[in-house]
Amino acid sequence: MNKILFTAFCFMLGAFSLKAQQIPRFNPDTIMTVVIDSAVNIRSHRLNAQDFIDAVMNDTSFYKAFQNMKNFAFTAENRIFTYDKKNKVNGKIYRRLLHSNQAGKHHIEYTAKSDSGNVFKKNGKYQLYTVEMFDYIFMNAYNSDFVKSEGTSAENKSKNEGYKAKLKTLVFTPGRKVSGIPFISSKTEIFGPELRQFYTYEFARGTYLDSIPVYRFKVKRKPSSSPDDVMIQEMTTIFDINNFQILGRYIDMKYSNMLFDFNVQMNIELNKFNDELLPVKISYQGNWDIPFHKEERASFLIVHKDYKKE
């Protein structure tokens, strides 16, 4: 499997964590944004499971929230932590950036930056390929830049476009089959007839960011099944009760065979500014290991704030 695609896949399908982290180590994301009141009988709300599945599969507003950032100035705080085999922090990166779009041109001003520990190689490149993917994905996806990316050849650019298309499917329309990923493609279609038998659905209601009433739709592997039967162990989606817009998404993914071993989680959360949905937090925890490459352990926390319409 192409190294870039596999790493990007593991990175982006981590866990949209609206609960405690699954990897037992330091967690940079400690912000509690969803408070669950109770389980809910969705039939009493004139809803059924397929309503939630359809909303997940057909939603476009979640991805558009990232595109909406081009119309705003905002502050981004980005933190990366890398770990040794004992899950002790051995590298840190911090950036605070002011983003603006003056005269139609994206502008970034660094107001703080620091690095420490085992972060860079002697040639100036990152120790971990996962961190390189952080730059690649977040530089190209929605301009929450971390550092300036290097130029690429026409051939590599063409390949990267294909990788980004797969990443968009994995993150913004989860539940669909993603072709071109050996041994994994069929395991992403969690609502399909082959995998649906391994999952149970849970529904609850609560409050998001202290004020927004929400539904929580949790797709979780059945305890009676084996972790190896599926790749996505859990996926949680948070819906605004008032309009059914998606405000948050969580995926817990683990899989292991003779070719690779990964355990990754990621959290993405949105909020409204000037009646437009915008990302406010993205967090990631992940370990992955493939033959002939150093095992990688990292976590990221990205917080966007102070949005101002331009």
Helices and strands as residue ranges (DSSP letters): H 3-12, E 34-39, G 42-45, H 49-58, H 61-67, G 68-71, E 72-83, E 89-102, E 105-117, H 129-142, H 154-172, G 185-188, G 196-198, E 199-208, E 212-221, G 227-229, E 232-240, E 246-256, E 261-273, E 276-289, E 296-309
